[in-house]
Amino acid sequence: MLFAQDYGLEKKHSEQTQAAIYPGLEEALKLGAKQMNHKNLIGTALLVLTMLVNPVQAQGTKEQPQVLFTNVNIFNGTEDRLYENHQVLVEGNLIKAISAGEIETRAGATVIDAGGRTLMPGFIDNHVHLALAGPTIPAHETNNTWEDMAVNAVTMAEMYLMQGFTTVRDAGGQNAGFQRAINAGLINGPRIYPSAAFIGPRGGHSDFQPFTAQPGNEGQMGYLNLGREADGVDAILKVARNNFRMGASQLKVMQSGGVTSAFDPWQMDAYTDAELKAVADVANAYGSYAMAHSYRKPLMIKALNAGIMSLEHGFGYDCEVGELMKEKGAYITTNLTAFDPGLLDIPAVRDVASSYRKAISAQKEFAGYLDNMRKCPVKRGHHTDCVGNAVACNIQIAYEKHLNAEFFGNFTALVSMTSVGGEIAAMTGDFMNPYPEGKLGVIEKGAYADILIVDGNPLEDITVIGTGDKWFGAKPRPESPETLRIIMKDGKIYKNSL
């Protein structure tokens, strides 16, 4: 067989492989040998070619497995109510039917009686950094190897999934490789929307290089396309386009400075209007969008006017920003743990003198965020922004869930973790969305079968989703909350304690 020789395979192994991949091929070849007139020869050749090109079609369409959830109360991700005593049918990786009555299934379907528990969408975290192992930001450039980052990413992904997060948006530091590994089933983890490298200027929040590094020299973060230095429109265009080449589904730009970084004051206005617009223009050209690490109110307004569609952190938010967001159809995601007094005890803050000083001034400046968001609410996605190991981030995630409900109420917190995150994911458009077959963050017909079943009613008792009321000093949390009974992602069950 020619293709076997091309790939260095022995002929008998090649024939066995083809027989396994293309059932019926042997019979078709025998038929061709018996009926050697021209008409039959042409027909047989076409039949064989069809089998080679499309073996699935040659065998007929395979029926997708079915899972039927019965006796569930549904929180659909959008409404402040439960639909009681319903059934939900999953077929393959999509939700096939939802009904208050009985749903018919094929023989062999898996039936799960939820016993009156709540069925709800899998959670979505819109701001994670799976590969960036702690304890400090400079360590990524000078201490951590790619092995450290890879191992950290694996453990973080598994932890996120077991905490009920079936989708995450990586907000910088992740290319397509890890997403591919999860999609292929090599490791367990949530769906990933990668942003590839942070885009920022020299001395900005994506500049992790040592103090003596020379302008234009690529450090480890640059070589691995985790963070890139880009000054000027031309450099930004090149880096932004390369990010999409490396598997990004959206772009991330560092417009403000930060707290846990060496060179940049958090007040920093890192990019000109033209530079910000260049990022948004590349994202638009790919049918997607750009998000901006943006702190102060004037910078948030500047970003929105440049075409940025997702404001990250956004601590300077007020009602004027909210009105402009609604006009533009934009979103905001904020790490609410930033409002905890214990923030100053994080190693990345406490152990770096400049970061400690910046954190103190930033906390004073951003004190009005919570009142402004309650007074003028906009579409806000859940956002943890944990940089560190899975044990520490598990605690922070549970605390972020808790603060979300404490600050804004259970329903608003749940919506931010489900349907709003699904809307943000959908902004990646027809070209760059890595998961285009169904909606995320909702329980409705045709949506992805990313499903949780929890004890109790999370609209009344938020603790059933696995919250924690303590951050610093909290004990390590279990692998998965006891009250989170089923975790399904893409139609596959990863946990079932019923």
Beta strands, then each sheet from edge to edge (+ up, - down):
strand 1: 66-74
strand 2: 83-91
strand 3: 94-99
strand 4: 110-113
strand 5: 118-121
strand 6: 123-128
strand 7: 165-170
strand 8: 191-193
strand 9: 198-200
strand 10: 227-229
strand 11: 251-254
strand 12: 290-294
strand 13: 310-313
strand 14: 331-333
strand 15: 380-381
strand 16: 451-454
strand 17: 484-489
strand 18: 492-496
sheet 1: 3+ 2- 1+ 4+
sheet 2: 3+ 2- 1+ 5+ 16- 17+ 18-
sheet 3: 6+ 7+ 8+
sheet 4: 9+ 10+
sheet 5: 11+ 12+ 13+ 14+ 15+
end
